Amino acid sequence: GRERLAGTVDGADVAAYVARFFHQGNRGAADKARTYVSAAFGWAMKSANDYTNPNRRDWGVRANPAAAVQR
């Protein structure tokens, strides 16, 4: 949510978010949601270590929590 820092999100949080779509019968939406979350956290990790950007920001993400969630 908006009140949480990205670095505090773990695999269980991602699984709970994706499960809402799955339990509504939207398996495709669940797969897409997991993919979007994974991409967002991947970008956060990459941007924190981007040496070409002088205004880079560390989001506190050390590992992608969506990687622990199976499709």
Secondary structure, 3 states (H helix, E strand, C coil): CCCCCHHHCCHHHHHHHHHHHHHCCCHHHHHHHHHHHHHHHHHHHHHHCCCCCCCCCCCCCCCCHHHHCCC
